Amino acid sequence: MQLAQLGEALAATKKKLEHRVLIGAYLRSLPPDEIAIAARLIIGRVFPESDARVLNVSGSAITQAVETLTGATLDWGAIGAAVDYGDAIERWLTSRGYAAQGEPLGLLEVYRAYETIAADNGPGSRERKQAHILAVLRRATPLEAKYLVKQLVREMRVGVNELSLLDAIAGVSGVPSRVIRRANQVGGDVGEVARAALLSGEPGLMRMSVKVGSPLKPMLAQPAEDVADGIAKAGGPQNLALEYKLDGVRVQVHKRGEHVWLFSRNLSDITASLPDVVEAVQQGVPADTVILDGEVIALSQSGRPRAFQDVLRRVGREREIEAFQEDIALTLFVFDVLVVGDAVLLDLPNSARWETLQAVRGALASVPRLVPQDIEDGQAFLKRARDAGHEGLVAKTLASHYTPGERGKYWFKIKPVVTLDLVIVAAEWGYGRRTGWLSNVHLAARDEDTGELVDVGKTFKGLTDEQFKVLTQTLLASKTHARGNTVFVKPAVVVEVAFNNVQRSTRYKSGVALRLARIINFRPDKSPDDVETVQTLRRLMAAERGQDEKER
């Protein structure tokens, strides 16, 4: 496959312009029916974000397929300094003198194999998935196997993320970057954006619009140190509104007539698991056609929020829905409106969208909101939020547009205890009381320039013994390889991490490390694409150092 050669060329340079040229030339060389597939696979994404299908392939299944091919037990010690699982597999196949068998692989064949793997579930599916993987790898060269494995475990490490891919699509198609990015925001499929841009140009992309029933990427917030920092980032109290930050699950609500869809922050359809929320929207929202952004939380009889884990027991559930509905009732709080009737409101300022929200939300609750007069006013509002049991505040600039999928400089989350969402990429076997458990987990953030996941710390703190036991089984199921006492895993388990401060590190490629990190929550509602960026950690470190200088 040419895609493997492209991956090698991309990984060989850090120059963004060269990346754009290489990607553009590759996409331009493809037949129309391969463009969308190739664009996604470049960044390790097999299906569109709104597509619920997942490969669900374990690292052990891949390892066993490779061992079947070579007729030998994979010797990790003989592989050398592999940078990731895909690289390790290529090195092993090469060391064993393995050569591809049968007809060369085509991109469409690989994609159909992925579809087959994703569709194969139920009893015996693990063995069948392994057989599908073996069939594809048998026809692959060691280099092609490297990139097949990278895609199977979603760990590309070629220095290209979604934004740089979009820039490459803009360059090769001649369509303005702003048009490309808007199409991706509302379409939710970078593959379809690439196909439309190359085949139909700007007119084709302009036909990609917001549609009720098709989820948009949610707008994201970045951390602020405190109320004063949030107000400063917004340019003064007169420029922003403060809203309660609820400790729940983000939900995008789509309604047309009596038909209601509910989507999670990673664009999964969770409608079936939340019949009480669907009913609340049907009965409470008078507008015929609307898209709302909000959060569902569980409340106690006294009206205080219940634990986040209680909410997760409801969201995405496929069985015993009625029983859990009785035990854990959910309440939807809305905080934004994106569509009303035929009108798309993304480009309206936040202040105007809020006014529209109040007019269309009907009986649904909206999050408490305040336009502060000064810092003291904002601090008092934060205290009320905390006293009511909520996480903190979100500061939103009043003039900001809604930018799906972007963590821009318009929304800021303010929490007394700063936490970060990070992904587990490895863990070490414990000792003493933790013998037999994977307990010291390696935490990674994403480099927003390259899209690569890079280590930023380790922790064995924050979890109960029972949680460590369950986590051990989860991580072993996604094991890719081991080195000494360390088990490396597919980046899949996202955790919310608290810490004391960020410090400079010469040990980690990221250049930063968390001090006294501790896990406070699992976040199954988030994917590795949602984790915090290294750049955010660096900004936190710079802010901490600046504060230290002031205190001296």
Buried (B, 14 or more C-beta within 10 A) or exposed (E): BEBBBBBEBBBEEEEBEBBBBBBBEBBEEBEEEBBBBBBBBBBBBBBBBBBEEBBBBBBBBBBBBBBBBBEEEBEBEEBEEBEBBBBBBBBBBBBBEBEBEEEEBEBEBBBEBBBBBBEBEEEEEBEBBBBBBBEBBBBBBBBBBBBBBBBBBBBBBBBBBBBBBBBBBBBBBEBEEEBBBBBBBBBBBBBBBBBBBBEBBBEBBBEBEBBBEBBBBBBBBBBBBBBBBBBBBBEEBEBBBBBBBBBBBBBBBBBBEEEBBBBBBBBBBBBEBBBBBBEBBEEEBEBEBBBBBBBBBBBEEEEEBBEBEBBBBBBBBEEEBEEBBEEBBBBBBBBBBBBBEEEBBBEBBBBBBBEBBEEBBBEBEBBBBBBBEEBEBBBEBBEEBBEEBBBBBBBBBBBBBBBBBBBBEBBBBBBEEBBBBBBBBBBBBBEEEBEEBBBBBBBBBBBBBBBBBBBBBBBBBBBEEEEBBBBBEBBBBBBBBBEEEBBBBBBBBBBBBBBEBBBEBEEBEBBBBBEEBBBBBBBBBBBBBBBBBBBBBBBBBEBBEEEEEEEE
